[in-house]
Amino acid sequence: MIRILGIETSCDETAAAVVADGRQILSSIVASQVDLHARYGGVFPEVASRAHVETIYPIIRDAMEAAFLGWDDLDAVAVTRGPGLVGSLLVGVNAAKGLALGRQLPLIGINHLEAHLYSAWLMEDAEALTFPLLGLIVSGGHTELVLMTDHGAYQRLGGTIDDAAGEAFDKVARLLGLSYPGGPAIDQAARNGDAAAFRFPRAWLDDSYDFSFSGLKTAVMRQVDRLAGQPTGLPVADLAASFQEAVVDVLVTKTARAAEAFDVTGAIVAGGVSANRALRASIRDKVSRPVYIPPLELCTDNAAMIAACGFWRFQAGQRDGLEMDVDPSLPLV
């Protein structure tokens, strides 16, 4: 049995986890900073990095205790080295380096986006996963569609050219006076709304697999301006539902088309936005191949996915030296 300690500090969650053989979660501890950043309507980088400094070692200690393991029971330390906020990444990477040096453990740097895909290998039905797979990664700052032909082997099919889906949710939530983070707030508001109330634009981009949500955000802003001052107030629920419908329509349509074009055995949907209720329902309904969406606790940033990805990297022989540095713009492909 190979046990990997995972450490995740790419943005505003401080997380540590221990995973065995890339499949079994022995522990997973996450300290969220949502309350710290809510007043700013988004993540404040300096606040995030200071919070990581305060919590990183207690979180690692808690993860080890919850797994009932000692340091000699570990086989390696895996840590997010990018993409993400540079200050936040440095906290996690430096903590991992200290542990690797002090305990003489292999160090494995992990791409945060790749790790989101590996959250699928932590699901109960992960044994059904066979290549080639399609991966839709929809997180706060990234929207990527990739073809996964083997462990660690990727072909980028498309990605965001401006606002990612998660960024669009946060920005529209602010326009509608909803709380941060915007994804859950819009998802909740949309439950009481009419998705057909407003016909917002979809950016198909000449049938490519790229994504653009900046124009959609602008269309919502203009609609809000037109409706401002009405005696009845903004129809927040209808606006939220109509906006959400437009985002989901584009994500699902392009994913379904790619699944057919590349004849994949299944599709993985991962990242924070994959927790969205409408997206989960629509993509399962319209993609003709099996769809794997992790449980909610594995959709948002966590260290179990870092450890799971670390296992496969460890198996492939990856070992990073103490000179490894963070890369805030680290691409998956």
GIJO-V859998 format. One record per backbone hydrogen bond with DSSP energy under -1.0 kcal/mol. NH is the residue of the N-H (numbers start at 0). CO is the residue of the C=O. If there is no record, write none. Layout:
nh->(NH & NH)
co->(CO & CO)
This chain:
nh->(3 & 4 & 5 & 6 & 7 & 13 & 14 & 15 & 16 & 17 & 18 & 19 & 20 & 22 & 23 & 25 & 26 & 28 & 30 & 32 & 36 & 37 & 39 & 41 & 47 & 48 & 49 & 50 & 51 & 52 & 53 & 54 & 55 & 58 & 59 & 60 & 61 & 62 & 63 & 64 & 65 & 66 & 68 & 72 & 73 & 74 & 76 & 77 & 78 & 79 & 80 & 83 & 84 & 88 & 89 & 90 & 91 & 92 & 93 & 94 & 95 & 96 & 97 & 98 & 99 & 100 & 101 & 102 & 104 & 107 & 109 & 111 & 114 & 115 & 116 & 117 & 118 & 119 & 121 & 122 & 125 & 127 & 128 & 132 & 133 & 134 & 135 & 136 & 137 & 138 & 143 & 144 & 145 & 146 & 147 & 148 & 152 & 154 & 156 & 157 & 159 & 160 & 165 & 167 & 168 & 169 & 170 & 171 & 172 & 173 & 174 & 175 & 176 & 177 & 184 & 185 & 186 & 187 & 188 & 189 & 191 & 192 & 196 & 199 & 207 & 210 & 216 & 217 & 218 & 219 & 220 & 221 & 222 & 223 & 224 & 225 & 226 & 227 & 229 & 232 & 235 & 238 & 239 & 240 & 241 & 242 & 243 & 244 & 245 & 246 & 247 & 248 & 249 & 250 & 251 & 252 & 253 & 254 & 255 & 256 & 257 & 258 & 259 & 260 & 261 & 263 & 264 & 266 & 267 & 268 & 269 & 272 & 273 & 274 & 275 & 279 & 280 & 281 & 282 & 283 & 284 & 285 & 286 & 291 & 297 & 298 & 299 & 306 & 307 & 308 & 309 & 310 & 311 & 312 & 313 & 314 & 315 & 316 & 317 & 319 & 323 & 326 & 329)
co->(18 & 75 & 16 & 77 & 14 & 30 & 7 & 28 & 5 & 26 & 3 & 23 & 1 & 19 & 19 & 17 & 17 & 15 & 13 & 11 & 32 & 33 & 36 & 36 & 43 & 44 & 45 & 46 & 47 & 48 & 49 & 50 & 51 & 54 & 55 & 56 & 57 & 58 & 59 & 60 & 61 & 62 & 63 & 69 & 70 & 2 & 105 & 4 & 107 & 6 & 109 & 327 & 9 & 84 & 85 & 86 & 87 & 88 & 89 & 90 & 91 & 92 & 93 & 94 & 95 & 96 & 97 & 98 & 99 & 76 & 78 & 81 & 110 & 111 & 112 & 113 & 115 & 116 & 118 & 119 & 122 & 124 & 125 & 147 & 265 & 145 & 267 & 143 & 269 & 141 & 136 & 157 & 134 & 154 & 132 & 152 & 149 & 146 & 144 & 144 & 142 & 210 & 138 & 163 & 164 & 165 & 166 & 167 & 168 & 169 & 170 & 171 & 173 & 172 & 180 & 181 & 182 & 183 & 184 & 185 & 188 & 189 & 193 & 197 & 204 & 158 & 212 & 213 & 214 & 215 & 216 & 217 & 218 & 219 & 220 & 221 & 222 & 223 & 226 & 229 & 233 & 234 & 235 & 236 & 237 & 238 & 239 & 240 & 241 & 242 & 243 & 244 & 245 & 246 & 247 & 248 & 249 & 250 & 251 & 252 & 253 & 254 & 255 & 256 & 257 & 258 & 131 & 289 & 133 & 291 & 135 & 137 & 270 & 271 & 272 & 275 & 276 & 277 & 278 & 279 & 280 & 281 & 282 & 266 & 294 & 295 & 295 & 302 & 303 & 304 & 305 & 306 & 307 & 308 & 309 & 310 & 311 & 313 & 312 & 106 & 320 & 80 & 326)
